[in-house]
Amino acid sequence: MLANSYRAAVTAFVVLAIASVGNAQTNVGFSCDTTKLQYCTNLFITHTAWPMTAGKAWQDYTQIDNFFTYTLLAGAPGYYDGLLLGCNGFEQLYSCLGLQNRGCLSVPARLAAGDSPVNAYGIGGVMNKLLFECGAGLFTLTNDNALTCVQNVFIGYRQALTQCQNTYLANTEHDTINGCQYTTDLINCYTAPFTMAGCRRENKSDQWWACETQLNYARGQFPLCDIHCDLQNGPSGHHNYLQTNYKFENEQHHFKMPNIWKQVNDEWKFVEQEQWYTN
């Protein structure tokens, strides 16, 4: 495992490298050399030991999202190795693609490649999220020693966190007009387990980190929403959200999902989800 001094040096390098990727992202088009993408994806797969083939890597955005989150970031609680490996691989992927092909993993390029809107926005959102997680997010977790707590929340509340994202997906597929409200619901839902975790940092950096990951993810589809992550108070309306969607019973944390659009007797209805999720 990485020694503290070496880890700090590697972290600083990765954060700077990812920052350069993020800055370059604002100046690229959406052209994509698919042969180059496959070659660079193979390098990423080899570097990170992702059990995936290059031809299928970007066909389902949940694959890269789950691999990065649950295998690399949270796979070994207490250690940074997986996170740094993933962030280094992410930086190498974009460096390999070069400026002219950085749009390969953008929403327009994925749509042009024949992806469904769900997957195209998913890939774009995950890439935005990784820019944060490997940039400002990585610095925050290392600077505040918050990674272990974040890892434990992912391990303990994976089902709840996944259902937060599934609810967001179902709602935005059915009703894009109110996408900003569903983004707010996603952020509050996803942030809640980090807010209530017994291991949370006193300065609430882990809560802020969780909020920013989902805000950056949703910006792939809804970039104009006026939503912010406050370091002290969390996302907008977070206190009120917890009043109705969180409870502590029998020495366990319980979380309820936001309302969801469902077909009930062949009619679409916005209904309450009654199930509570715990670890």
Secondary structure, 3 states (H helix, E strand, C coil): CCCHHHHHHHHHHHHHHHHHHHHHHCCCCCCCCHHHHHHHHHHHHHHHCCCCCCCCCCCCHHHHHHHHHHHHHCCCCCCCHHHHHHHHHHHHHHHHHCHHHHHHHCHHHHHHCCCCHHHHHHHHHHHHHHHHHCCHHHHHHHHCCCHHHHHHHHHHCHHHHHHHHHHHHHHHHHCHHHHHHHHHHHHHHHHHHHHHCCCCCCCCHHHHHHHHHHHHHHCCCCCCCCCCEECCCEECCHHHHHHHHEEEECCEEEEECCCEEEEECCEEEEECCCCEECC
